[in-house]
Amino acid sequence: MFYFNPLYLVFALPGLLLGLWAQSRVKSAFSQYSRVRTLRNVAGAEVARSLLDSQGLYDVHIEQVQGTLSDHYDPRQKVLRLSQDVYRAPSIAAAGVAAHEMGHALQDAHGYAPLRMRSALVPAVQFGSTLGPWVFMGGLLLNFTQLAWVGVILFAASTVFALITLPVELDASRRAKQLLTSNGLLVGNEIDGVNKVLDAAAWTYVAAAVSSIGTLLYYVMLLTGFGRRD
């Protein structure tokens, strides 16, 4: 019979607390620098278009989407989607986020290996992150160790995805900061604001990786303990 295991907190709390802290930093930094206009007074969509064109990526389109910080690059359709707070705003925060997403488009164009690996893992992650925990718990309930290990392996795909995401996101931010300054879209100390916004966002990916690793280790701990009782 299953009950709450306090040991789960040992594995889950680090990622949870780090995630809450990271989300708080992102909201604070984005809110602060959304109120600061760039001297060039260029909206996020214009920043992205300018940077894309400077790298010859004329085939990448830009669209506005609903939601807050829902910005992303779709490598399949070659579309950079920006939230309305980024698309239309001529702020330091909008410039940073738009440039970051443009960085992903540049990674795609250059065949950046971690991005390709992450994209290839998406189907496995969508399948494994949902089904893995159920297969794992089913294996434990049925006293079927092999089935439980299948659940662990399925869930492990999401952990690998979270780990690969780290270099992908950090590299996109690095490219963004470099291009914003080299193309003259930011001047003076405006890049400091971009640094704070993008560095705060990076911590959310670190938190996701820590959380996924913690959950995976907890599953392995339960399974190996379960195996010793056989």
C-alpha positions in Angstrom: 0.0 0.0 0.0 1.4 3.4 -1.0 1.7 6.4 1.4 3.5 9.7 1.3 7.2 9.1 1.8 8.9 12.0 3.6 12.2 11.1 1.9 10.6 12.4 -1.3 11.1 15.9 0.0 14.8 15.4 0.2 14.8 14.8 -3.6 12.0 17.2 -4.6 12.6 20.3 -2.4 15.9 21.5 -4.0 14.3 21.7 -7.4 11.1 23.1 -6.1 12.7 25.9 -4.0 15.2 26.7 -6.7 12.3 26.9 -9.2 10.2 29.2 -7.1 13.3 31.5 -6.5 14.1 31.5 -10.2 10.5 32.3 -11.3 10.5 35.2 -8.8 13.7 36.5 -10.3 12.4 36.3 -13.8 9.2 38.1 -13.0 11.0 40.8 -11.0 13.7 41.4 -13.7 11.2 41.3 -16.6 8.8 43.6 -14.8 11.6 46.1 -13.9 13.2 46.3 -17.4 9.8 46.2 -19.2 9.4 49.7 -17.8 12.7 50.9 -19.2 12.7 51.9 -22.9 15.8 51.4 -25.0 17.4 54.6 -26.4 16.8 53.3 -29.9 13.1 52.9 -29.0 12.8 49.7 -31.1 10.1 47.1 -30.3 11.0 43.5 -29.7 9.7 42.3 -33.1 11.9 44.9 -34.8 14.9 43.8 -32.7 14.3 40.2 -33.8 13.8 41.1 -37.4 16.9 43.3 -37.5 19.1 40.6 -36.0 17.6 37.9 -38.2 18.3 39.9 -41.3 21.8 40.8 -40.2 22.5 37.0 -40.1 20.8 36.4 -43.5 17.9 34.6 -41.9 15.3 36.2 -44.1 13.2 33.0 -44.3 12.5 33.1 -40.5 9.1 34.7 -39.8 8.0 36.5 -36.7 4.5 36.1 -35.2 2.8 37.5 -32.1 1.2 35.0 -29.7 -0.9 35.2 -26.6 0.4 34.7 -23.1 3.1 36.1 -20.8 6.7 35.1 -21.6 5.3 32.5 -24.0 8.1 33.4 -26.5 9.7 30.6 -28.4 11.3 29.6 -31.7 9.8 26.8 -33.8 12.6 25.1 -35.8 10.1 23.0 -37.8 8.2 26.0 -39.2 11.1 28.5 -39.0 8.9 30.8 -37.0 9.9 33.0 -34.1 6.9 33.6 -31.9 6.9 36.5 -29.4 4.4 37.3 -26.7 2.6 40.6 -27.0 4.6 42.1 -24.1 7.7 41.5 -26.1 6.5 41.9 -29.7 5.3 45.4 -29.4 7.3 46.8 -26.4 10.4 49.0 -27.0 11.9 48.0 -23.7 15.2 46.5 -22.6 13.4 43.4 -21.4 11.6 42.9 -24.7 14.9 43.4 -26.6 16.6 40.8 -24.5 13.9 38.2 -24.9 13.5 38.8 -28.6 17.2 38.5 -29.2 17.4 35.3 -27.1 14.7 33.6 -29.3 16.5 34.9 -32.3 19.6 33.1 -30.9 17.7 29.8 -31.2 17.0 30.6 -34.9 20.7 31.2 -35.4 21.5 27.9 -33.7 19.1 26.1 -36.0 20.7 27.7 -39.1 24.2 26.8 -37.9 23.2 23.2 -37.1 23.9 23.6 -33.4 24.2 20.0 -32.2 22.5 20.4 -28.7 19.5 22.1 -30.3 19.1 19.2 -32.8 19.4 16.7 -30.0 16.8 18.5 -28.0 14.4 18.7 -30.9 14.9 15.0 -31.6 14.0 14.2 -28.0 10.7 16.1 -28.0 8.5 13.1 -29.0 10.2 10.8 -26.4 9.8 13.4 -23.7 6.1 14.0 -24.5 5.5 10.3 -24.2 7.9 9.4 -21.4 7.2 12.3 -19.0 3.4 11.4 -19.0 3.6 7.7 -19.2 6.8 7.0 -17.3 5.6 7.7 -13.8 2.4 5.6 -14.3 4.4 2.7 -15.7 6.8 3.0 -12.8 4.1 3.0 -10.2 2.3 0.2 -12.0 5.4 -1.9 -11.8 5.8 -1.3 -8.1 2.1 -2.1 -7.4 2.3 -5.3 -9.4 5.7 -6.3 -7.9 7.0 -6.3 -11.5 10.5 -4.9 -11.3 11.2 -5.0 -15.0 8.1 -2.9 -15.7 9.1 -0.4 -13.1 12.5 0.0 -14.7 10.8 0.7 -18.1 9.0 3.5 -16.3 12.3 4.9 -15.0 13.8 4.7 -18.5 10.8 6.5 -20.0 11.0 9.3 -17.4 14.7 9.5 -17.8 14.1 11.0 -21.3 12.8 14.1 -19.7 15.8 14.4 -17.5 18.1 14.1 -20.5 16.0 16.8 -22.2 16.3 19.1 -19.2 20.1 18.7 -19.2 20.5 19.3 -22.9 18.3 22.4 -22.6 20.9 24.1 -20.4 23.6 24.5 -23.0 21.0 25.4 -25.6 19.5 28.2 -23.6 22.9 29.5 -22.3 24.3 29.6 -25.8 21.2 31.4 -27.2 21.6 34.1 -24.5 25.3 34.4 -25.3 24.5 34.9 -28.9 21.8 37.4 -28.1 24.0 39.6 -25.9 26.7 39.6 -28.5 24.5 40.5 -31.4 22.6 43.2 -29.5 25.8 45.1 -28.9 27.5 44.4 -32.2 24.5 45.5 -34.2 24.1 48.7 -32.2 20.6 48.0 -31.0 21.7 48.6 -27.4 24.0 51.3 -26.2 25.7 52.2 -23.0 24.7 50.2 -20.0 21.5 48.9 -21.5 23.1 45.5 -21.9 23.3 45.3 -18.1 19.5 45.1 -18.0 19.5 42.4 -20.7 22.0 40.4 -18.6 19.8 40.5 -15.6 16.7 39.4 -17.5 18.4 36.6 -19.4 20.5 35.4 -16.5 17.4 35.2 -14.3 15.7 33.1 -17.0 18.6 30.8 -17.2 18.1 29.8 -13.6 14.6 28.5 -14.5 16.3 25.9 -16.7 18.7 25.0 -14.0 15.8 24.5 -11.6 14.0 22.3 -14.1 17.1 20.1 -14.5 17.6 19.8 -10.7 13.9 19.0 -10.3 14.0 16.3 -13.0 17.2 14.7 -11.6 15.7 14.7 -8.1 12.6 12.9 -9.2 14.6 10.4 -11.3 16.9 9.6 -8.3 13.8 9.2 -6.1 12.4 6.7 -8.5 15.6 4.8 -8.7 15.9 4.8 -4.8 12.4 3.4 -4.5 13.0 0.8 -7.1 16.4 -0.4 -5.7 14.9 -0.5 -2.2 11.9 -2.4 -3.6 14.3 -4.8 -5.3 16.1 -5.5 -2.1 12.9 -6.6 -0.4 12.2 -9.2 -3.0 
